[in-house]
Amino acid sequence: MANTYKAIATVTVGSGGASSIDFNSIPSTYTDLLLVTSCRSNRSSSYRDLIQLRPNSSTTNLSARALTNDGSSVSSGTATVINGGMATASSSTASTFGNSYCYIPNYAGSTNKSFSTDATTEDNSANIYQTLEAGLWSNTAAITSISLVPNVGTQFVQYSSATLYGIKNS
């Protein structure tokens, strides 16, 4: 990555799984944030699970619009959650993980916070899912923590990981 990217923290889920991946005490010394995930959830009824992103543990004042592709059709929709990524579900091919990038500009500023996510998952067969999402947290507080939770599953499985990067404008 460019010299202006600095890994703030990396979380890798251990053998017992984890109900969330959390980044706390995010310093305000960067211009933007980039969240990179490689995750798998214990959801069993589908080949994918979305990853909810909760800034400062908030579940309110969140909105998003997504463009999605399931390999055979494209659709769009709105939501009252922000998807910070996508996880492969446990019913998919073993050892496959969904991969995502979530960009958060001006996270420490005093305006509402925007998010953009690019995520994909597949199961080495006929199933593929891609999404591009723009999200908004209508809150002027600086983002000092981020929690990631599976949307349907109850936990991330072993070897799921997320890295939070700080980006400096220099």
C-alpha positions, 0 to 999 in steps of 0.5 A: 500500500502507499506510504500514506496508509498505516495499519492501525490494528488487525483482528484475526478470529480465534478457534472459538469464533467471535460475535463481533470484530471491534476496533476501539480507541481509533486515533483522530490523527488520520484523514480517512480510514480503510477497513479491509475484511476477509470473513466467514460467518456461521450463517447456514441458510445461504452462501453469504452473510453481510457484515454490519458496520456500527460506528461508535456502536451505533445502530441508529441514523444509518442509511445506505443504497446498494447495487448488487449482482448475484451472478445472474441479475443486478438489483439495487435497494436501500437499507437502514444499516451500513454493510461494511463488507460481506462474509462467506456463509458456513454452507459454502465451500470450506475455507472460502472467505468473503473479501471487502473494502470499506472506505470512510472519509473524514471520519474525525470531522464534524459533519455526517459520516459517509461510507463506501463499500466494495464487497464480494463472496463466492463458494467455488461453484455457481454462487457469487455475490458482489455489492457496491454500497454507499452509506451514511451515518447521520451523526457529527461525532468523530468515529472513535470505534467500529464494530463489525457483526454478522447480519444473520449469522451469530459469529465470525468463524476462525481465521476471519480477519479485519485490518483498519488502516489510517490514511494521511493526506500527505 
